[in-house]
Amino acid sequence: MTVSMLMRPDPRVRVAHEGDPRAEGRCVLYWMQRAQRGLDNPALNYAIAWGNTLGLPVLACFGLTADYPGAQRRHYRFLIEGLADARNDLAACGVPLVVRLGRPDRVAIEVANLIQPALVIGDDNPVRVAQEWRSALVRDLAVPCRLVDADVVVPSSLFPKEEFAARTLRPKMHRAWNDYLKPLPRPIAKNACPDALIPRGETLDVEGLLAKLKVGGAGELSGYRGGTREALRRLDLFVEHRLARYAEERNEPSPYATSELSAHLHFGQISPLTIALRVRDSAAGDANIEALLEELIVRRELAVNFVARNPKYDSIEGCPRWALETLQKHERDPRPYLYDPATLEAGSTHDPLWNAAQQEMVHTGRMHNYLRMYWAKKILEWSPDAATAFKVALDLNDRYEMDGRDPNGYTGVAWAVGGKHDRPWPERPIFGTVRFMSYASTRRKFRSDQYIERVRAIVEGCGDNAPWALK
């Protein structure tokens, strides 16, 4: 591969800082942030391609910050566990990984100043705080920088406008995804990185790093491990035990029929492409394969599109005008129940199904997607206004869910509270024309009594909180 080939426009690659690679550069620096893995990582592959083309070694760095908004101790343990796998997989590609404490953009600048790279390659991320890091990096960086869209199947740049709904994105996705549903190569860096070039970093000891970070909040979760090896193990078991019933039972939370890979996807410990190819090539049947690819590619990347194209994605103001108008019209409607955030957080409402969903999230770090919809709808019903409901739902989701602070979470709350990607429904109190979900109808759609009993056992410490097939 030549420099001119690497300089060609690529829908996965965004030029963040213009310019040719610096001739006196000592290496290519890969700034790893969102895509925390060495397998099926287009950003890593791109960095290695540049290194091999320029005849330079490749070095990776990762900045571990203690103050990511909403992140709790349970999330940090999961992330650090994953970094050990990432380090090993990058090393197998000939790329050392240096982990340092600090704000990620500052760490990348510090490392770049020490090693004097020819250019910097990073992975892209649509959420606001990550975009702020990238902007700050580019502002202070003295070398070219390119960012790679590494955590979607179909590059986000192909959809430059905010999509109205899944039905508007789906046909575009289907036209494009065969170009990207292909195995990625696993290149090896041809030039070894000399020890003298590798800056000092942290030892990837989970307990030691947690002590240095001094993070608290939502407690750690036994049996919920981070890392690419654990993600691949779960993928194997999902395909073997659950995929063949996915289309029919994906909305059944007792037991789950889902992959339960959302946290590993959120931290970039497994690529959606890895999952998609494994599912596509399985013998699970067309209906199950199509249903999974719809959720993994169309729905997930619809959420990425929302966050990337709507600057108000994390507030009620980011929801469609029709929903804002109908919610405002019904803002003064009487609420049969009003609960403050503390009561909601404790799962102490009058609704046993909602309480079970909240308590499952607190005690296991997950909540079934079908129940997440009901959970957020009820927060709207029990809050004084939609803006408050949106804020409370996001706060609880981000602090307790292992996949919190993610485009899927922002989009799910926006759908439930503010009608995002939905349509007007028959008008009713409080909700106006935003879709309503009732306790009576929701509990009849799955084995709700069995689900509530399972959560009760988990809360009381006499139930198994590990996924039934993923032990």
Secondary structure as a PSIPRED ss2 file (coil, helix, strand):
# PSIPRED VFORMAT (PSIPRED V4.0)

   1 M C   1.000  0.000  0.000
   2 T C   1.000  0.000  0.000
   3 V H   0.000  1.000  0.000
   4 S H   0.000  1.000  0.000
   5 M H   0.000  1.000  0.000
   6 L H   0.000  1.000  0.000
   7 M C   1.000  0.000  0.000
   8 R C   1.000  0.000  0.000
   9 P C   1.000  0.000  0.000
  10 D C   1.000  0.000  0.000
  11 P C   1.000  0.000  0.000
  12 R C   1.000  0.000  0.000
  13 V E   0.000  0.000  1.000
  14 R E   0.000  0.000  1.000
  15 V E   0.000  0.000  1.000
  16 A E   0.000  0.000  1.000
  17 H E   0.000  0.000  1.000
  18 E C   1.000  0.000  0.000
  19 G C   1.000  0.000  0.000
  20 D C   1.000  0.000  0.000
  21 P C   1.000  0.000  0.000
  22 R C   1.000  0.000  0.000
  23 A C   1.000  0.000  0.000
  24 E C   1.000  0.000  0.000
  25 G C   1.000  0.000  0.000
  26 R C   1.000  0.000  0.000
  27 C C   1.000  0.000  0.000
  28 V E   0.000  0.000  1.000
  29 L E   0.000  0.000  1.000
  30 Y E   0.000  0.000  1.000
  31 W E   0.000  0.000  1.000
  32 M C   1.000  0.000  0.000
  33 Q C   1.000  0.000  0.000
  34 R C   1.000  0.000  0.000
  35 A C   1.000  0.000  0.000
  36 Q C   1.000  0.000  0.000
  37 R C   1.000  0.000  0.000
  38 G C   1.000  0.000  0.000
  39 L C   1.000  0.000  0.000
  40 D C   1.000  0.000  0.000
  41 N C   1.000  0.000  0.000
  42 P H   0.000  1.000  0.000
  43 A H   0.000  1.000  0.000
  44 L H   0.000  1.000  0.000
  45 N H   0.000  1.000  0.000
  46 Y H   0.000  1.000  0.000
  47 A H   0.000  1.000  0.000
  48 I H   0.000  1.000  0.000
  49 A H   0.000  1.000  0.000
  50 W H   0.000  1.000  0.000
  51 G H   0.000  1.000  0.000
  52 N H   0.000  1.000  0.000
  53 T H   0.000  1.000  0.000
  54 L H   0.000  1.000  0.000
  55 G C   1.000  0.000  0.000
  56 L C   1.000  0.000  0.000
  57 P C   1.000  0.000  0.000
  58 V E   0.000  0.000  1.000
  59 L E   0.000  0.000  1.000
  60 A E   0.000  0.000  1.000
  61 C E   0.000  0.000  1.000
  62 F E   0.000  0.000  1.000
  63 G E   0.000  0.000  1.000
  64 L E   0.000  0.000  1.000
  65 T C   1.000  0.000  0.000
  66 A C   1.000  0.000  0.000
  67 D C   1.000  0.000  0.000
  68 Y C   1.000  0.000  0.000
  69 P C   1.000  0.000  0.000
  70 G C   1.000  0.000  0.000
  71 A C   1.000  0.000  0.000
  72 Q C   1.000  0.000  0.000
  73 R H   0.000  1.000  0.000
  74 R H   0.000  1.000  0.000
  75 H H   0.000  1.000  0.000
  76 Y H   0.000  1.000  0.000
  77 R H   0.000  1.000  0.000
  78 F H   0.000  1.000  0.000
  79 L H   0.000  1.000  0.000
  80 I H   0.000  1.000  0.000
  81 E H   0.000  1.000  0.000
  82 G H   0.000  1.000  0.000
  83 L H   0.000  1.000  0.000
  84 A H   0.000  1.000  0.000
  85 D H   0.000  1.000  0.000
  86 A H   0.000  1.000  0.000
  87 R H   0.000  1.000  0.000
  88 N H   0.000  1.000  0.000
  89 D H   0.000  1.000  0.000
  90 L H   0.000  1.000  0.000
  91 A H   0.000  1.000  0.000
  92 A H   0.000  1.000  0.000
  93 C C   1.000  0.000  0.000
  94 G C   1.000  0.000  0.000
  95 V C   1.000  0.000  0.000
  96 P C   1.000  0.000  0.000
  97 L E   0.000  0.000  1.000
  98 V E   0.000  0.000  1.000
  99 V E   0.000  0.000  1.000
 100 R E   0.000  0.000  1.000
 101 L E   0.000  0.000  1.000
 102 G C   1.000  0.000  0.000
 103 R C   1.000  0.000  0.000
 104 P H   0.000  1.000  0.000
 105 D H   0.000  1.000  0.000
 106 R H   0.000  1.000  0.000
 107 V H   0.000  1.000  0.000
 108 A H   0.000  1.000  0.000
 109 I H   0.000  1.000  0.000
 110 E H   0.000  1.000  0.000
 111 V H   0.000  1.000  0.000
 112 A H   0.000  1.000  0.000
 113 N H   0.000  1.000  0.000
 114 L H   0.000  1.000  0.000
 115 I H   0.000  1.000  0.000
 116 Q C   1.000  0.000  0.000
 117 P C   1.000  0.000  0.000
 118 A C   1.000  0.000  0.000
 119 L E   0.000  0.000  1.000
 120 V E   0.000  0.000  1.000
 121 I E   0.000  0.000  1.000
 122 G E   0.000  0.000  1.000
 123 D E   0.000  0.000  1.000
 124 D C   1.000  0.000  0.000
 125 N C   1.000  0.000  0.000
 126 P C   1.000  0.000  0.000
 127 V C   1.000  0.000  0.000
 128 R H   0.000  1.000  0.000
 129 V H   0.000  1.000  0.000
 130 A H   0.000  1.000  0.000
 131 Q H   0.000  1.000  0.000
 132 E H   0.000  1.000  0.000
 133 W H   0.000  1.000  0.000
 134 R H   0.000  1.000  0.000
 135 S H   0.000  1.000  0.000
 136 A H   0.000  1.000  0.000
 137 L H   0.000  1.000  0.000
 138 V H   0.000  1.000  0.000
 139 R H   0.000  1.000  0.000
 140 D H   0.000  1.000  0.000
 141 L C   1.000  0.000  0.000
 142 A C   1.000  0.000  0.000
 143 V C   1.000  0.000  0.000
 144 P C   1.000  0.000  0.000
 145 C E   0.000  0.000  1.000
 146 R E   0.000  0.000  1.000
 147 L E   0.000  0.000  1.000
 148 V E   0.000  0.000  1.000
 149 D C   1.000  0.000  0.000
 150 A C   1.000  0.000  0.000
 151 D C   1.000  0.000  0.000
 152 V C   1.000  0.000  0.000
 153 V C   1.000  0.000  0.000
 154 V C   1.000  0.000  0.000
 155 P C   1.000  0.000  0.000
 156 S H   0.000  1.000  0.000
 157 S H   0.000  1.000  0.000
 158 L H   0.000  1.000  0.000
 159 F C   1.000  0.000  0.000
 160 P C   1.000  0.000  0.000
 161 K C   1.000  0.000  0.000
 162 E C   1.000  0.000  0.000
 163 E C   1.000  0.000  0.000
 164 F C   1.000  0.000  0.000
 165 A C   1.000  0.000  0.000
 166 A H   0.000  1.000  0.000
 167 R H   0.000  1.000  0.000
 168 T H   0.000  1.000  0.000
 169 L H   0.000  1.000  0.000
 170 R H   0.000  1.000  0.000
 171 P H   0.000  1.000  0.000
 172 K H   0.000  1.000  0.000
 173 M H   0.000  1.000  0.000
 174 H H   0.000  1.000  0.000
 175 R H   0.000  1.000  0.000
 176 A H   0.000  1.000  0.000
 177 W H   0.000  1.000  0.000
 178 N H   0.000  1.000  0.000
 179 D H   0.000  1.000  0.000
 180 Y C   1.000  0.000  0.000
 181 L C   1.000  0.000  0.000
 182 K C   1.000  0.000  0.000
 183 P C   1.000  0.000  0.000
 184 L C   1.000  0.000  0.000
 185 P C   1.000  0.000  0.000
 186 R C   1.000  0.000  0.000
 187 P C   1.000  0.000  0.000
 188 I C   1.000  0.000  0.000
 189 A C   1.000  0.000  0.000
 190 K C   1.000  0.000  0.000
 191 N C   1.000  0.000  0.000
 192 A C   1.000  0.000  0.000
 193 C C   1.000  0.000  0.000
 194 P C   1.000  0.000  0.000
 195 D H   0.000  1.000  0.000
 196 A H   0.000  1.000  0.000
 197 L H   0.000  1.000  0.000
 198 I C   1.000  0.000  0.000
 199 P C   1.000  0.000  0.000
 200 R C   1.000  0.000  0.000
 201 G C   1.000  0.000  0.000
 202 E C   1.000  0.000  0.000
 203 T C   1.000  0.000  0.000
 204 L C   1.000  0.000  0.000
 205 D C   1.000  0.000  0.000
 206 V H   0.000  1.000  0.000
 207 E H   0.000  1.000  0.000
 208 G H   0.000  1.000  0.000
 209 L H   0.000  1.000  0.000
 210 L H   0.000  1.000  0.000
 211 A H   0.000  1.000  0.000
 212 K H   0.000  1.000  0.000
 213 L H   0.000  1.000  0.000
 214 K C   1.000  0.000  0.000
 215 V C   1.000  0.000  0.000
 216 G C   1.000  0.000  0.000
 217 G C   1.000  0.000  0.000
 218 A C   1.000  0.000  0.000
 219 G C   1.000  0.000  0.000
 220 E C   1.000  0.000  0.000
 221 L C   1.000  0.000  0.000
 222 S C   1.000  0.000  0.000
 223 G C   1.000  0.000  0.000
 224 Y C   1.000  0.000  0.000
 225 R C   1.000  0.000  0.000
 226 G C   1.000  0.000  0.000
 227 G C   1.000  0.000  0.000
 228 T H   0.000  1.000  0.000
 229 R H   0.000  1.000  0.000
 230 E H   0.000  1.000  0.000
 231 A H   0.000  1.000  0.000
 232 L H   0.000  1.000  0.000
 233 R H   0.000  1.000  0.000
 234 R H   0.000  1.000  0.000
 235 L H   0.000  1.000  0.000
 236 D H   0.000  1.000  0.000
 237 L H   0.000  1.000  0.000
 238 F H   0.000  1.000  0.000
 239 V H   0.000  1.000  0.000
 240 E H   0.000  1.000  0.000
 241 H H   0.000  1.000  0.000
 242 R C   1.000  0.000  0.000
 243 L H   0.000  1.000  0.000
 244 A H   0.000  1.000  0.000
 245 R H   0.000  1.000  0.000
 246 Y H   0.000  1.000  0.000
 247 A H   0.000  1.000  0.000
 248 E H   0.000  1.000  0.000
 249 E H   0.000  1.000  0.000
 250 R C   1.000  0.000  0.000
 251 N C   1.000  0.000  0.000
 252 E C   1.000  0.000  0.000
 253 P C   1.000  0.000  0.000
 254 S C   1.000  0.000  0.000
 255 P C   1.000  0.000  0.000
 256 Y C   1.000  0.000  0.000
 257 A C   1.000  0.000  0.000
 258 T C   1.000  0.000  0.000
 259 S C   1.000  0.000  0.000
 260 E C   1.000  0.000  0.000
 261 L C   1.000  0.000  0.000
 262 S H   0.000  1.000  0.000
 263 A H   0.000  1.000  0.000
 264 H H   0.000  1.000  0.000
 265 L H   0.000  1.000  0.000
 266 H H   0.000  1.000  0.000
 267 F C   1.000  0.000  0.000
 268 G C   1.000  0.000  0.000
 269 Q C   1.000  0.000  0.000
 270 I C   1.000  0.000  0.000
 271 S C   1.000  0.000  0.000
 272 P H   0.000  1.000  0.000
 273 L H   0.000  1.000  0.000
 274 T H   0.000  1.000  0.000
 275 I H   0.000  1.000  0.000
 276 A H   0.000  1.000  0.000
 277 L H   0.000  1.000  0.000
 278 R H   0.000  1.000  0.000
 279 V H   0.000  1.000  0.000
 280 R H   0.000  1.000  0.000
 281 D C   1.000  0.000  0.000
 282 S C   1.000  0.000  0.000
 283 A C   1.000  0.000  0.000
 284 A C   1.000  0.000  0.000
 285 G C   1.000  0.000  0.000
 286 D H   0.000  1.000  0.000
 287 A H   0.000  1.000  0.000
 288 N H   0.000  1.000  0.000
 289 I H   0.000  1.000  0.000
 290 E H   0.000  1.000  0.000
 291 A H   0.000  1.000  0.000
 292 L H   0.000  1.000  0.000
 293 L H   0.000  1.000  0.000
 294 E H   0.000  1.000  0.000
 295 E H   0.000  1.000  0.000
 296 L H   0.000  1.000  0.000
 297 I H   0.000  1.000  0.000
 298 V H   0.000  1.000  0.000
 299 R H   0.000  1.000  0.000
 300 R H   0.000  1.000  0.000
 301 E H   0.000  1.000  0.000
 302 L H   0.000  1.000  0.000
 303 A H   0.000  1.000  0.000
 304 V H   0.000  1.000  0.000
 305 N H   0.000  1.000  0.000
 306 F H   0.000  1.000  0.000
 307 V H   0.000  1.000  0.000
 308 A H   0.000  1.000  0.000
 309 R H   0.000  1.000  0.000
 310 N C   1.000  0.000  0.000
 311 P C   1.000  0.000  0.000
 312 K C   1.000  0.000  0.000
 313 Y C   1.000  0.000  0.000
 314 D C   1.000  0.000  0.000
 315 S C   1.000  0.000  0.000
 316 I H   0.000  1.000  0.000
 317 E H   0.000  1.000  0.000
 318 G H   0.000  1.000  0.000
 319 C C   1.000  0.000  0.000
 320 P C   1.000  0.000  0.000
 321 R H   0.000  1.000  0.000
 322 W H   0.000  1.000  0.000
 323 A H   0.000  1.000  0.000
 324 L H   0.000  1.000  0.000
 325 E H   0.000  1.000  0.000
 326 T H   0.000  1.000  0.000
 327 L H   0.000  1.000  0.000
 328 Q H   0.000  1.000  0.000
 329 K H   0.000  1.000  0.000
 330 H C   1.000  0.000  0.000
 331 E C   1.000  0.000  0.000
 332 R C   1.000  0.000  0.000
 333 D C   1.000  0.000  0.000
 334 P C   1.000  0.000  0.000
 335 R C   1.000  0.000  0.000
 336 P C   1.000  0.000  0.000
 337 Y C   1.000  0.000  0.000
 338 L C   1.000  0.000  0.000
 339 Y C   1.000  0.000  0.000
 340 D C   1.000  0.000  0.000
 341 P H   0.000  1.000  0.000
 342 A H   0.000  1.000  0.000
 343 T H   0.000  1.000  0.000
 344 L H   0.000  1.000  0.000
 345 E H   0.000  1.000  0.000
 346 A H   0.000  1.000  0.000
 347 G C   1.000  0.000  0.000
 348 S C   1.000  0.000  0.000
 349 T C   1.000  0.000  0.000
 350 H C   1.000  0.000  0.000
 351 D C   1.000  0.000  0.000
 352 P H   0.000  1.000  0.000
 353 L H   0.000  1.000  0.000
 354 W H   0.000  1.000  0.000
 355 N H   0.000  1.000  0.000
 356 A H   0.000  1.000  0.000
 357 A H   0.000  1.000  0.000
 358 Q H   0.000  1.000  0.000
 359 Q H   0.000  1.000  0.000
 360 E H   0.000  1.000  0.000
 361 M H   0.000  1.000  0.000
 362 V H   0.000  1.000  0.000
 363 H H   0.000  1.000  0.000
 364 T H   0.000  1.000  0.000
 365 G C   1.000  0.000  0.000
 366 R C   1.000  0.000  0.000
 367 M C   1.000  0.000  0.000
 368 H C   1.000  0.000  0.000
 369 N H   0.000  1.000  0.000
 370 Y H   0.000  1.000  0.000
 371 L H   0.000  1.000  0.000
 372 R H   0.000  1.000  0.000
 373 M H   0.000  1.000  0.000
 374 Y H   0.000  1.000  0.000
 375 W H   0.000  1.000  0.000
 376 A H   0.000  1.000  0.000
 377 K H   0.000  1.000  0.000
 378 K H   0.000  1.000  0.000
 379 I H   0.000  1.000  0.000
 380 L H   0.000  1.000  0.000
 381 E H   0.000  1.000  0.000
 382 W C   1.000  0.000  0.000
 383 S C   1.000  0.000  0.000
 384 P C   1.000  0.000  0.000
 385 D C   1.000  0.000  0.000
 386 A H   0.000  1.000  0.000
 387 A H   0.000  1.000  0.000
 388 T H   0.000  1.000  0.000
 389 A H   0.000  1.000  0.000
 390 F H   0.000  1.000  0.000
 391 K H   0.000  1.000  0.000
 392 V H   0.000  1.000  0.000
 393 A H   0.000  1.000  0.000
 394 L H   0.000  1.000  0.000
 395 D H   0.000  1.000  0.000
 396 L H   0.000  1.000  0.000
 397 N H   0.000  1.000  0.000
 398 D H   0.000  1.000  0.000
 399 R H   0.000  1.000  0.000
 400 Y H   0.000  1.000  0.000
 401 E C   1.000  0.000  0.000
 402 M C   1.000  0.000  0.000
 403 D C   1.000  0.000  0.000
 404 G C   1.000  0.000  0.000
 405 R C   1.000  0.000  0.000
 406 D C   1.000  0.000  0.000
 407 P H   0.000  1.000  0.000
 408 N H   0.000  1.000  0.000
 409 G H   0.000  1.000  0.000
 410 Y H   0.000  1.000  0.000
 411 T H   0.000  1.000  0.000
 412 G H   0.000  1.000  0.000
 413 V H   0.000  1.000  0.000
 414 A H   0.000  1.000  0.000
 415 W H   0.000  1.000  0.000
 416 A H   0.000  1.000  0.000
 417 V H   0.000  1.000  0.000
 418 G H   0.000  1.000  0.000
 419 G C   1.000  0.000  0.000
 420 K C   1.000  0.000  0.000
 421 H C   1.000  0.000  0.000
 422 D C   1.000  0.000  0.000
 423 R C   1.000  0.000  0.000
 424 P C   1.000  0.000  0.000
 425 W C   1.000  0.000  0.000
 426 P C   1.000  0.000  0.000
 427 E C   1.000  0.000  0.000
 428 R E   0.000  0.000  1.000
 429 P C   1.000  0.000  0.000
 430 I C   1.000  0.000  0.000
 431 F C   1.000  0.000  0.000
 432 G E   0.000  0.000  1.000
 433 T C   1.000  0.000  0.000
 434 V C   1.000  0.000  0.000
 435 R C   1.000  0.000  0.000
 436 F C   1.000  0.000  0.000
 437 M C   1.000  0.000  0.000
 438 S C   1.000  0.000  0.000
 439 Y H   0.000  1.000  0.000
 440 A H   0.000  1.000  0.000
 441 S H   0.000  1.000  0.000
 442 T H   0.000  1.000  0.000
 443 R H   0.000  1.000  0.000
 444 R C   1.000  0.000  0.000
 445 K C   1.000  0.000  0.000
 446 F C   1.000  0.000  0.000
 447 R C   1.000  0.000  0.000
 448 S H   0.000  1.000  0.000
 449 D H   0.000  1.000  0.000
 450 Q H   0.000  1.000  0.000
 451 Y H   0.000  1.000  0.000
 452 I H   0.000  1.000  0.000
 453 E H   0.000  1.000  0.000
 454 R H   0.000  1.000  0.000
 455 V H   0.000  1.000  0.000
 456 R H   0.000  1.000  0.000
 457 A H   0.000  1.000  0.000
 458 I H   0.000  1.000  0.000
 459 V H   0.000  1.000  0.000
 460 E C   1.000  0.000  0.000
 461 G C   1.000  0.000  0.000
 462 C C   1.000  0.000  0.000
 463 G C   1.000  0.000  0.000
 464 D C   1.000  0.000  0.000
 465 N C   1.000  0.000  0.000
 466 A C   1.000  0.000  0.000
 467 P C   1.000  0.000  0.000
 468 W C   1.000  0.000  0.000
 469 A C   1.000  0.000  0.000
 470 L C   1.000  0.000  0.000
 471 K C   1.000  0.000  0.000
